[in-house]
Amino acid sequence: MTDVCTVKKIKGKLVYIELTRGEKCEGCQVCAFNKRESLVVPAVSNVEVHPGETVIAEMPTESVGVGSLLIYAVPLLLTVVGALIGLVGGLWLQVGLAAAGLGLGFLSAWLIDRAYRRREGVLPRIVGHYKQEQVQSTTDTDENKGE
């Protein structure tokens, strides 16, 4: 699936693009749009782009469900493990180990996220620049066919 996006910023090798919710998004549940009308996500690009340009991005084909599960589950799991280990001591030991588990969980989630983003097919890929006149000429041709 491809989508027309706007380049928001470029940071290192990543290009941050703004996706806008469209008709094809209704009921999809793949993106994290929720109730928002737009979403800024990182993308990779082999095409030279600049902030403010309109581009065509190809959406990832690989499921991101496993990565999302790991990123959310690891901090929660380590917090619970820390709290359970702390049961052998007093209340403050339990609270301290739960906090340490949470901190370690967030660090793990950050590392998992970085590693997951390096995988091929996970991030959207910019495939070219969007040219308004091409779309208009295609639409005009389609409308003339009906006459």
DSSP file (Angstrom, degrees, kcal/mol; ACC not computed):
  #  RESIDUE AA STRUCTURE BP1 BP2  ACC     N-H-->O    O-->H-N    N-H-->O    O-->H-N    TCO  KAPPA ALPHA  PHI   PSI    X-CA   Y-CA   Z-CA
    1    1 A M              0   0    0      0, 0.0    58,-3.2     0, 0.0     2,-0.3   0.000 360.0 360.0 360.0 135.5    0.0    0.0    0.0
    2    2 A T  E     -A   58   0A   0     56,-0.3     2,-0.3    54,-0.0    56,-0.2  -0.813 360.0-172.4-113.7 157.2    1.3    3.5   -0.9
    3    3 A D  E     -A   57   0A   0     54,-2.4    54,-3.1    -2,-0.3     2,-0.5  -0.990  27.6-115.6-147.4 151.4    0.3    6.8    0.6
    4    4 A V  E     +A   56   0A   0     -2,-0.3    16,-0.4    52,-0.2     2,-0.3  -0.799  45.4 171.7 -90.2 127.3    1.0   10.5   -0.1
    5    5 A C  E     -A   55   0A   0     50,-2.9    50,-2.7    -2,-0.5     2,-0.4  -0.831  31.3-122.4-133.8 166.4    2.8   12.1    2.9
    6    6 A T  E     -AB  54  18A   0     12,-1.3    12,-2.8    -2,-0.3     2,-0.5  -0.948  26.5-124.0-113.3 133.7    4.6   15.3    3.8
    7    7 A V  E     + B   0  17A   0     46,-2.8    45,-3.4    -2,-0.4    10,-0.2  -0.654  30.0 177.0 -76.4 122.7    8.2   15.3    4.9
    8    8 A K  E     -     0   0A   0      8,-3.3     2,-0.3    -2,-0.5     9,-0.2   0.883  59.2 -22.4 -93.2 -48.8    8.4   16.9    8.4
    9    9 A K  E     - B   0  16A   0      7,-1.3     7,-3.2    42,-0.1     2,-0.5  -0.985  50.5-130.6-158.6 163.2   12.1   16.6    9.2
   10   10 A I  E     + B   0  15A   0     -2,-0.3     2,-0.4     5,-0.2     5,-0.2  -0.987  23.2 176.6-122.0 127.0   15.2   14.7    8.5
   11   11 A K  E >   - B   0  14A   0      3,-2.5     3,-1.8    -2,-0.5     2,-0.3  -0.918  60.7 -52.0-135.5 107.0   17.3   13.3   11.3
   12   12 A G  T 3  S-     0   0    0     -2,-0.4     0, 0.0     1,-0.3     0, 0.0  -0.493 120.0 -20.0  66.6-128.1   20.3   11.2   10.4
   13   13 A K  T 3  S+     0   0    0     -2,-0.3    32,-0.5    -3,-0.1     2,-0.3   0.516 121.9  89.7 -89.8  -6.4   19.3    8.4    8.0
   14   14 A L  E <   -B   11   0A   0     -3,-1.8    -3,-2.5    30,-0.1     2,-0.5  -0.720  60.2-156.1 -97.5 142.9   15.6    8.7    9.0
   15   15 A V  E     -BC  10  43A   0     28,-2.7    28,-1.8    -2,-0.3     2,-0.6  -0.973  14.2-142.6-113.0 125.1   13.0   10.9    7.3
   16   16 A Y  E     -BC   9  42A   0     -7,-3.2    -8,-3.3    -2,-0.5    -7,-1.3  -0.802  23.8-173.8 -93.5 120.6   10.0   11.8    9.5
   17   17 A I  E     -BC   7  41A   0     24,-2.6    24,-2.6    -2,-0.6     2,-0.6  -0.823  22.2-129.0-115.4 151.8    6.8   11.9    7.4
   18   18 A E  E     -BC   6  40A   0    -12,-2.8   -12,-1.3    -2,-0.3     2,-0.4  -0.893  20.3-159.7-102.8 118.2    3.3   12.9    8.3
   19   19 A L  E     - C   0  39A   0     20,-3.4    20,-2.3    -2,-0.6     2,-0.5  -0.777   6.9-149.7 -93.1 139.5    0.6   10.4    7.4
   20   20 A T  E     - C   0  38A   0    -16,-0.4    18,-0.2    -2,-0.4     2,-0.2  -0.930  22.5-111.6-112.5 134.0   -2.9   11.7    7.2
   21   21 A R        +     0   0    0     16,-3.1     2,-0.2    -2,-0.5    16,-0.0  -0.414  46.3 174.8 -63.6 130.1   -5.9    9.5    8.0
   22   22 A G    >   -     0   0    0     -2,-0.2     3,-1.2     1,-0.0     4,-0.4  -0.600  47.8 -83.2-125.5-173.1   -7.9    8.8    4.8
   23   23 A E  G >  S+     0   0    0      1,-0.3     3,-1.3    -2,-0.2    -2,-0.0   0.864 124.1  58.9 -62.4 -37.3  -10.8    6.7    3.7
   24   24 A K  G 3  S+     0   0    0      1,-0.2    -1,-0.3     3,-0.0    -3,-0.0   0.631  96.5  65.2 -69.9 -11.2   -8.7    3.6    3.3
   25   25 A C  G X> S+     0   0    0     -3,-1.2     3,-2.0     2,-0.1     4,-0.5   0.660  71.3 115.2 -83.5 -16.9   -7.7    3.8    7.0
   26   26 A E  T <4 S-     0   0    0     -3,-1.3    -3,-0.0    -4,-0.4     0, 0.0  -0.350  93.2  -4.9 -61.8 122.4  -11.2    3.2    8.3
   27   27 A G  T 34 S+     0   0    0     -2,-0.2    -1,-0.3     1,-0.0    -2,-0.1   0.510 100.1 115.2  77.4   5.3  -11.3   -0.1   10.3
   28   28 A C  T <4  -     0   0    0     -3,-2.0    -2,-0.1     1,-0.1    -3,-0.1   0.940  45.6-172.7 -74.7 -47.8   -7.7   -1.0    9.4
   29   29 A Q     <  +     0   0    0     -4,-0.5    -1,-0.1     1,-0.1    -3,-0.1   0.527  52.0 109.3  66.4   9.1   -6.2   -0.8   13.0
   30   30 A V  S    S+     0   0    0     -5,-0.1    34,-0.1     2,-0.0    -1,-0.1   0.913  71.1  54.2 -79.5 -44.0   -2.6   -1.3   11.7
   31   31 A C  S    S-     0   0    0     -6,-0.1     3,-0.3     1,-0.1    -2,-0.0  -0.316  88.7-117.4 -84.8 171.0   -1.5    2.3   12.5
   32   32 A A  S    S+     0   0    0      1,-0.2     4,-0.2    -2,-0.1     3,-0.1  -0.157  70.9 125.2 -99.8  37.8   -1.7    4.1   15.8
   33   33 A F    >   +     0   0    0      1,-0.2     3,-2.9     2,-0.1     2,-0.2   0.911  27.6 159.6 -63.5 -42.7   -4.1    6.8   14.5
   34   34 A N  T 3  S-     0   0    0     -3,-0.3    -1,-0.2     1,-0.3    -5,-0.1  -0.396  80.9 -22.1  51.9-115.6   -6.7    6.2   17.1
   35   35 A K  T 3  S+     0   0    0     -2,-0.2    -1,-0.3    -3,-0.1     2,-0.1   0.393 113.6 108.9-103.2   2.6   -8.7    9.5   17.1
   36   36 A R    <   -     0   0    0     -3,-2.9     3,-0.1    -4,-0.2   -15,-0.0  -0.469  60.8-147.5 -79.2 151.3   -5.9   11.6   15.6
   37   37 A E  S    S+     0   0    0     -2,-0.1   -16,-3.1     1,-0.1     2,-0.3   0.680  81.0  25.3 -90.2 -20.3   -6.1   12.9   12.0
   38   38 A S  E     -C   20   0A   0    -18,-0.2     2,-0.3    -5,-0.1   -18,-0.2  -0.960  61.6-163.2-143.2 162.0   -2.4   12.7   11.4
   39   39 A L  E     -C   19   0A   0    -20,-2.3   -20,-3.4    -2,-0.3     2,-0.6  -0.992  14.1-141.9-147.8 132.0    0.6   10.8   12.6
   40   40 A V  E     +C   18   0A   0     -2,-0.3   -22,-0.2   -22,-0.2   -24,-0.1  -0.874  31.7 169.5 -99.5 123.6    4.4   11.5   12.3
   41   41 A V  E     -C   17   0A   0    -24,-2.6   -24,-2.6    -2,-0.6     2,-0.2  -0.929  35.6-106.0-131.6 153.1    6.4    8.4   11.7
   42   42 A P  E     +C   16   0A   0      0, 0.0     2,-0.3     0, 0.0   -26,-0.2  -0.511  40.5 178.1 -75.8 149.7   10.0    7.6   10.8
   43   43 A A  E     -C   15   0A   0    -28,-1.8   -28,-2.7    -2,-0.2     2,-0.3  -0.948  25.1-123.5-143.9 162.8   10.7    6.3    7.3
   44   44 A V  E     -d  125   0A   0     80,-2.4    82,-2.9    -2,-0.3     2,-0.4  -0.817  27.3-167.8-107.2 153.1   13.7    5.3    5.2
   45   45 A S  E     -d  126   0A   0    -32,-0.5    82,-0.1    -2,-0.3     4,-0.1  -0.995  32.2-177.9-146.5 136.1   14.4    6.9    1.8
   46   46 A N  S    S+     0   0    0     80,-0.8     2,-0.4    -2,-0.4    -1,-0.1   0.347  77.1  82.5-102.0  -1.1   16.7    6.3   -1.1
   47   47 A V  S    S-     0   0    0     79,-0.3     2,-0.5    81,-0.1    81,-0.1  -0.836  90.7-111.7-104.6 139.9   15.3    9.4   -2.7
   48   48 A E        +     0   0    0     -2,-0.4     2,-0.3     2,-0.0    -2,-0.1  -0.597  48.1 171.9 -73.2 123.4   16.7   12.9   -1.8
   49   49 A V        -     0   0    0     -2,-0.5    -4,-0.0    -4,-0.1     6,-0.0  -0.885  20.9-154.1-131.4 161.6   14.0   14.7    0.0
   50   50 A H    >   -     0   0    0     -2,-0.3     3,-2.0   -41,-0.0   -43,-0.3  -0.956  38.9 -83.1-133.5 151.9   13.6   18.0    1.9
   51   51 A P  T 3  S+     0   0    0      0, 0.0   -43,-0.2     0, 0.0     3,-0.1  -0.261 114.8  27.8 -55.2 138.0   11.3   19.1    4.7
   52   52 A G  T 3  S+     0   0    0    -45,-3.4   -44,-0.1     1,-0.3     2,-0.1   0.169  90.5 126.4  95.3 -16.5    7.9   20.3    3.4
   53   53 A E    <   -     0   0    0     -3,-2.0   -46,-2.8   -47,-0.1     2,-0.5  -0.396  59.7-126.8 -74.3 152.3    8.0   18.2    0.3
   54   54 A T  E     +A    6   0A   0    -48,-0.2    76,-2.3    76,-0.2     2,-0.3  -0.882  37.9 174.2 -99.4 127.9    5.2   15.9   -0.6
   55   55 A V  E     -AE   5 129A   0    -50,-2.7   -50,-2.9    -2,-0.5     2,-0.5  -0.810  34.1-115.6-130.5 167.1    6.3   12.3   -1.2
   56   56 A I  E     -AE   4 128A   0     72,-2.9    71,-2.6    -2,-0.3    72,-1.1  -0.932  33.1-166.9-105.3 125.6    4.9    8.9   -1.9
   57   57 A A  E     -AE   3 126A   0    -54,-3.1   -54,-2.4    -2,-0.5     2,-0.6  -0.922  16.0-140.4-116.9 138.1    5.6    6.3    0.8
   58   58 A E  E     -AE   2 125A   0     67,-3.5    67,-2.4    -2,-0.4   -56,-0.3  -0.854  26.8-129.7 -94.5 124.7    5.2    2.6    0.6
   59   59 A M        -     0   0    0    -58,-3.2    64,-0.1    -2,-0.6    63,-0.0  -0.395  32.9 -89.6 -75.7 151.8    3.8    1.2    3.9
   60   60 A P        -     0   0    0      0, 0.0    62,-0.1     0, 0.0    -1,-0.1  -0.232  25.6-159.1 -63.4 147.4    5.6   -1.7    5.5
   61   61 A T        +     0   0    0     60,-0.4     2,-0.3    -3,-0.1    61,-0.1   0.673  68.1  86.5 -97.3 -22.3    4.5   -5.2    4.6
   62   62 A E  S    S-     0   0    0     59,-1.3     2,-0.2     1,-0.1    59,-0.0  -0.588  86.6-110.3 -82.8 140.3    5.9   -6.9    7.8
   63   63 A S        -     0   0    0     -2,-0.3     4,-0.2     1,-0.1     3,-0.2  -0.452  19.7-162.0 -68.7 137.4    3.7   -7.0   10.8
   64   64 A V     >  +     0   0    0     -2,-0.2     4,-2.3     1,-0.1     5,-0.2   0.270  64.7 102.6-101.2   9.8    4.9   -4.8   13.7
   65   65 A G  H  > S+     0   0    0      1,-0.2     4,-2.5     2,-0.2     5,-0.2   0.893  78.7  49.2 -61.3 -44.0    2.8   -6.7   16.3
   66   66 A V  H  > S+     0   0    0     -3,-0.2     4,-2.3     2,-0.2    -1,-0.2   0.918 112.4  48.2 -65.1 -43.5    5.6   -8.7   17.8
   67   67 A G  H  > S+     0   0    0     -4,-0.2     4,-2.4     2,-0.2    -1,-0.2   0.911 112.4  48.9 -62.8 -42.6    7.8   -5.6   18.2
   68   68 A S  H  X S+     0   0    0     -4,-2.3     4,-2.1     2,-0.2     5,-0.3   0.911 110.1  51.6 -63.5 -42.2    5.0   -3.6   19.8
   69   69 A L  H  X S+     0   0    0     -4,-2.5     4,-2.9     1,-0.2     5,-0.3   0.924 111.3  47.3 -60.4 -44.8    4.3   -6.5   22.1
   70   70 A L  H  X S+     0   0    0     -4,-2.3     4,-2.2     1,-0.2    -2,-0.2   0.917 110.3  52.0 -62.7 -43.2    7.9   -6.7   23.2
   71   71 A I  H  < S+     0   0    0     -4,-2.4    -1,-0.2     1,-0.2    -2,-0.2   0.862 119.7  34.6 -65.2 -35.9    8.2   -2.9   23.7
   72   72 A Y  H  X S+     0   0    0     -4,-2.1     4,-1.0    -5,-0.2    -2,-0.2   0.848 120.1  47.6 -85.5 -35.6    5.1   -2.8   26.0
   73   73 A A  H  X S+     0   0    0     -4,-2.9     4,-3.1    -5,-0.3     5,-0.2   0.856 100.2  63.1 -78.3 -36.2    5.5   -6.1   27.7
   74   74 A V  H  X S+     0   0    0     -4,-2.2     4,-2.6    -5,-0.3     5,-0.2   0.927 105.1  44.7 -61.3 -48.4    9.2   -6.0   28.7
   75   75 A P  H  > S+     0   0    0      0, 0.0     4,-2.0     0, 0.0    30,-0.2   0.921 116.5  47.6 -61.8 -40.4    8.9   -3.0   31.1
   76   76 A L  H  X S+     0   0    0     -4,-1.0     4,-2.2     2,-0.2    -2,-0.2   0.934 113.1  47.9 -64.2 -45.4    5.7   -4.4   32.6
   77   77 A L  H  X S+     0   0    0     -4,-3.1     4,-2.6     1,-0.2    -1,-0.2   0.922 112.6  47.7 -61.9 -45.8    7.3   -7.8   33.1
   78   78 A L  H  X S+     0   0    0     -4,-2.6     4,-2.3    -5,-0.2    24,-0.2   0.834 109.7  53.9 -67.7 -31.5   10.5   -6.5   34.6
   79   79 A T  H  X S+     0   0    0     -4,-2.0     4,-2.3    22,-0.3    -1,-0.2   0.934 111.4  45.0 -64.7 -46.1    8.5   -4.3   37.0
   80   80 A V  H  X S+     0   0    0     -4,-2.2     4,-2.6     2,-0.2    -2,-0.2   0.913 112.8  50.8 -64.4 -43.2    6.5   -7.2   38.3
   81   81 A V  H  X S+     0   0    0     -4,-2.6     4,-2.4     1,-0.2     5,-0.2   0.924 110.8  49.2 -60.7 -44.3    9.6   -9.4   38.6
   82   82 A G  H  X S+     0   0    0     -4,-2.3     4,-1.7     1,-0.2    16,-0.4   0.905 112.1  48.1 -61.3 -41.9   11.3   -6.7   40.6
   83   83 A A  H  < S+     0   0    0     -4,-2.3     4,-0.4    14,-0.3    -2,-0.2   0.892 111.8  49.8 -66.4 -39.6    8.3   -6.3   42.9
   84   84 A L  H >< S+     0   0    0     -4,-2.6     3,-1.0     1,-0.2     4,-0.3   0.895 110.0  49.7 -67.3 -39.8    8.1  -10.1   43.4
   85   85 A I  H >< S+     0   0    0     -4,-2.4     3,-1.3     1,-0.2    -1,-0.2   0.876 105.6  59.4 -64.3 -35.5   11.8  -10.3   44.3
   86   86 A G  G >< S+     0   0    0     -4,-1.7     3,-1.5     1,-0.3     8,-0.4   0.608  81.9  84.5 -69.6 -11.4   11.3   -7.5   46.7
   87   87 A L  G <  S+     0   0    0     -3,-1.0    -1,-0.3    -4,-0.4    -2,-0.2   0.756  79.3  65.5 -62.4 -23.8    8.7   -9.5   48.6
   88   88 A V  G <  S+     0   0    0     -3,-1.3    -1,-0.3    -4,-0.3    -2,-0.2   0.706 109.8  37.2 -72.0 -18.1   11.5  -11.2   50.6
   89   89 A G  S <  S-     0   0    0     -3,-1.5    -3,-0.0     1,-0.3     2,-0.0  -0.223 103.7 -61.0-113.0-156.6   12.4   -7.8   52.2
   90   90 A G     >  -     0   0    0     -2,-0.1     4,-1.9     1,-0.1    -1,-0.3  -0.110  56.9 -88.1 -83.1-176.4   10.5   -4.8   53.4
   91   91 A L  H  > S+     0   0    0      1,-0.2     4,-2.6     2,-0.2     5,-0.2   0.895 125.1  51.3 -61.3 -43.7    8.1   -2.5   51.6
   92   92 A W  H  > S+     0   0    0      1,-0.2     4,-2.6     2,-0.2    -1,-0.2   0.842 108.1  52.1 -69.0 -32.3   10.9   -0.1   50.5
   93   93 A L  H  > S+     0   0    0      2,-0.2     4,-2.6     1,-0.2    -1,-0.2   0.907 111.0  48.4 -65.6 -40.9   13.0   -2.9   49.1
   94   94 A Q  H  X S+     0   0    0     -4,-1.9     4,-2.2    -8,-0.4    -8,-0.2   0.926 114.0  45.4 -64.5 -45.7    9.9   -4.0   47.1
   95   95 A V  H  X S+     0   0    0     -4,-2.6     4,-2.4     2,-0.2    -2,-0.2   0.914 114.2  49.6 -64.3 -43.2    9.3   -0.5   45.8
   96   96 A G  H  X S+     0   0    0     -4,-2.6     4,-2.4     1,-0.2    -2,-0.2   0.912 112.7  45.6 -63.8 -43.6   13.0    0.0   45.0
   97   97 A L  H  X S+     0   0    0     -4,-2.6     4,-2.5     2,-0.2   -14,-0.3   0.855 111.7  52.5 -70.1 -33.6   13.3   -3.3   43.1
   98   98 A A  H  X S+     0   0    0     -4,-2.2     4,-2.3   -16,-0.4    -2,-0.2   0.922 111.6  46.7 -65.0 -42.8   10.0   -2.6   41.2
   99   99 A A  H  X S+     0   0    0     -4,-2.4     4,-2.6     2,-0.2    -2,-0.2   0.901 112.5  49.6 -64.6 -40.6   11.4    0.9   40.2
  100  100 A A  H  X S+     0   0    0     -4,-2.4     4,-2.7     2,-0.2    -2,-0.2   0.906 110.8  50.2 -64.5 -40.3   14.7   -0.7   39.2
  101  101 A G  H  X S+     0   0    0     -4,-2.5     4,-2.3     2,-0.2   -22,-0.3   0.895 110.6  49.7 -62.9 -40.0   12.8   -3.3   37.1
  102  102 A L  H  X S+     0   0    0     -4,-2.3     4,-2.5   -24,-0.2    -2,-0.2   0.928 111.8  47.8 -64.6 -45.1   10.8   -0.6   35.4
  103  103 A G  H  X S+     0   0    0     -4,-2.6     4,-2.1     1,-0.2    -2,-0.2   0.925 113.6  47.0 -61.2 -44.8   13.9    1.4   34.6
  104  104 A L  H  X S+     0   0    0     -4,-2.7     4,-2.4     1,-0.2    -1,-0.2   0.868 111.1  53.8 -63.7 -36.2   15.6   -1.7   33.2
  105  105 A G  H  X S+     0   0    0     -4,-2.3     4,-2.7   -30,-0.2    -2,-0.2   0.903 108.2  48.3 -64.5 -42.5   12.4   -2.5   31.3
  106  106 A F  H  X S+     0   0    0     -4,-2.5     4,-2.3     2,-0.2    -2,-0.2   0.898 111.6  50.0 -65.6 -39.8   12.4    1.0   29.6
  107  107 A L  H  X S+     0   0    0     -4,-2.1     4,-2.2     2,-0.2    -2,-0.2   0.926 112.3  47.9 -62.6 -43.9   16.0    0.6   28.7
  108  108 A S  H  X S+     0   0    0     -4,-2.4     4,-2.7     1,-0.2    -2,-0.2   0.911 110.6  51.4 -62.3 -43.1   15.3   -2.8   27.2
  109  109 A A  H  X S+     0   0    0     -4,-2.7     4,-2.6     1,-0.2    -1,-0.2   0.889 109.0  50.9 -62.2 -39.5   12.3   -1.4   25.3
  110  110 A W  H  X S+     0   0    0     -4,-2.3     4,-2.3     2,-0.2    -1,-0.2   0.919 112.4  46.4 -63.9 -43.6   14.4    1.4   23.9
  111  111 A L  H  X S+     0   0    0     -4,-2.2     4,-2.3     2,-0.2    -2,-0.2   0.894 112.6  49.8 -66.1 -40.2   17.1   -1.1   22.7
  112  112 A I  H  X S+     0   0    0     -4,-2.7     4,-2.8     2,-0.2    -2,-0.2   0.919 110.4  51.1 -63.2 -43.4   14.5   -3.4   21.2
  113  113 A D  H  X S+     0   0    0     -4,-2.6     4,-2.1     2,-0.2    -2,-0.2   0.921 110.6  48.1 -61.0 -45.2   12.9   -0.5   19.4
  114  114 A R  H  X S+     0   0    0     -4,-2.3     4,-0.8     1,-0.2    -1,-0.2   0.920 114.9  45.4 -61.5 -44.0   16.3    0.6   17.9
  115  115 A A  H >< S+     0   0    0     -4,-2.3     3,-0.5     1,-0.2     4,-0.5   0.889 112.3  51.5 -67.3 -38.9   17.1   -3.0   16.8
  116  116 A Y  H >< S+     0   0    0     -4,-2.8     3,-1.1     1,-0.2    -1,-0.2   0.864 104.6  56.5 -67.9 -36.2   13.6   -3.5   15.4
  117  117 A R  H 3< S+     0   0    0     -4,-2.1    -1,-0.2     1,-0.2     6,-0.2   0.729  99.1  61.5 -68.8 -20.9   13.7   -0.3   13.3
  118  118 A R  T << S+     0   0    0     -4,-0.8    -1,-0.2    -3,-0.5    -2,-0.2   0.665  83.0 102.4 -78.7 -15.4   16.9   -1.5   11.6
  119  119 A R  S X  S-     0   0    0     -3,-1.1     3,-1.1    -4,-0.5     4,-0.5  -0.403  82.4-107.9 -70.3 144.5   15.1   -4.5   10.2
  120  120 A E  T 3  S+     0   0    0      1,-0.2    -1,-0.1     2,-0.1    -2,-0.1  -0.499  99.2  21.3 -71.1 136.8   14.2   -4.4    6.5
  121  121 A G  T 3  S+     0   0    0      2,-0.2   -59,-1.3    -2,-0.2   -60,-0.4   0.495  96.2  95.6  88.1   4.3   10.4   -4.0    5.8
  122  122 A V  S <  S+     0   0    0     -3,-1.1    -2,-0.1    -5,-0.2    -5,-0.1   0.851  77.0  53.8 -93.8 -40.8    9.4   -2.5    9.2
  123  123 A L  S    S-     0   0    0     -4,-0.5    -2,-0.2    -6,-0.2   -80,-0.2  -0.635  95.5 -97.9 -93.5 151.2    9.5    1.2    8.4
  124  124 A P        -     0   0    0      0, 0.0   -80,-2.4     0, 0.0     2,-0.4  -0.329  38.7-140.7 -59.4 151.3    7.7    3.0    5.6
  125  125 A R  E     -dE  44  58A   0    -67,-2.4   -67,-3.5   -82,-0.2     2,-0.5  -0.974   6.6-131.6-121.6 128.4    9.9    3.6    2.6
  126  126 A I  E     +dE  45  57A   0    -82,-2.9   -80,-0.8    -2,-0.4   -79,-0.3  -0.678  26.1 177.9 -78.1 123.2    9.8    6.7    0.5
  127  127 A V  E     -     0   0A   0    -71,-2.6     2,-0.3    -2,-0.5   -70,-0.2   0.563  54.6 -35.4-106.5 -11.6    9.6    5.7   -3.2
  128  128 A G  E     - E   0  56A   0    -72,-1.1   -72,-2.9   -81,-0.1    -1,-0.3  -0.976  67.9 -67.4 172.9 177.4    9.4    9.0   -5.0
  129  129 A H  E     - E   0  55A   0     -2,-0.3     2,-0.5   -74,-0.2   -74,-0.3  -0.654  47.3-118.6 -88.4 145.9    8.2   12.6   -5.1
  130  130 A Y        -     0   0    0    -76,-2.3     2,-0.6    -2,-0.3   -76,-0.2  -0.733  24.6-162.6 -86.3 126.6    4.4   13.3   -5.4
  131  131 A K    >>  -     0   0    0     -2,-0.5     4,-1.3     1,-0.1     3,-0.7  -0.932   7.1-162.6-116.0 110.2    3.6   15.2   -8.6
  132  132 A Q  H 3> S+     0   0    0     -2,-0.6     4,-2.3     1,-0.2     5,-0.2   0.851  87.8  58.4 -59.5 -39.7    0.2   16.8   -8.5
  133  133 A E  H 3> S+     0   0    0      1,-0.2     4,-2.3     2,-0.2    -1,-0.2   0.834 102.4  54.3 -65.7 -31.4   -0.1   17.3  -12.3
  134  134 A Q  H <> S+     0   0    0     -3,-0.7     4,-1.9     2,-0.2    -1,-0.2   0.909 110.2  46.3 -66.2 -41.6    0.3   13.5  -12.9
  135  135 A V  H  X S+     0   0    0     -4,-1.3     4,-2.3     2,-0.2    -2,-0.2   0.900 112.6  50.0 -68.5 -40.6   -2.6   12.7  -10.6
  136  136 A Q  H  X S+     0   0    0     -4,-2.3     4,-2.8     2,-0.2    -2,-0.2   0.906 110.6  49.2 -65.4 -41.4   -4.8   15.4  -12.2
  137  137 A S  H  X S+     0   0    0     -4,-2.3     4,-2.1     2,-0.2    -1,-0.2   0.874 111.8  49.5 -67.3 -34.8   -4.1   14.2  -15.7
  138  138 A T  H  X S+     0   0    0     -4,-1.9     4,-2.1     2,-0.2    -1,-0.2   0.905 112.8  47.2 -66.8 -41.5   -4.9   10.7  -14.7
  139  139 A T  H  X S+     0   0    0     -4,-2.3     4,-2.3     2,-0.2    -2,-0.2   0.907 111.6  50.7 -66.1 -42.3   -8.1   11.8  -13.1
  140  140 A D  H  X S+     0   0    0     -4,-2.8     4,-2.1     1,-0.2    -2,-0.2   0.909 110.4  49.6 -61.5 -41.9   -9.0   13.9  -16.1
  141  141 A T  H  X S+     0   0    0     -4,-2.1     4,-1.4     1,-0.2    -1,-0.2   0.906 110.9  49.4 -64.3 -42.1   -8.4   10.9  -18.4
  142  142 A D  H  X S+     0   0    0     -4,-2.1     4,-0.8     1,-0.2    -1,-0.2   0.879 110.9  49.7 -64.4 -38.6  -10.6    8.7  -16.2
  143  143 A E  H >< S+     0   0    0     -4,-2.3     3,-0.5     1,-0.2     4,-0.4   0.874 108.7  53.1 -69.1 -36.3  -13.4   11.3  -16.2
  144  144 A N  H >< S+     0   0    0     -4,-2.1     3,-0.9     1,-0.2    -1,-0.2   0.792  99.6  63.3 -69.2 -27.4  -13.2   11.6  -20.0
  145  145 A K  H 3< S+     0   0    0     -4,-1.4    -1,-0.2     1,-0.2    -2,-0.2   0.839  98.1  56.2 -64.3 -32.0  -13.6    7.8  -20.4
  146  146 A G  T <<        0   0    0     -4,-0.8    -1,-0.2    -3,-0.5    -2,-0.2   0.649 360.0 360.0 -76.0 -14.3  -17.0    8.0  -18.9
  147  147 A E    <         0   0    0     -3,-0.9    -1,-0.2    -4,-0.4    -2,-0.2   0.455 360.0 360.0 -85.4 360.0  -18.3   10.5  -21.4
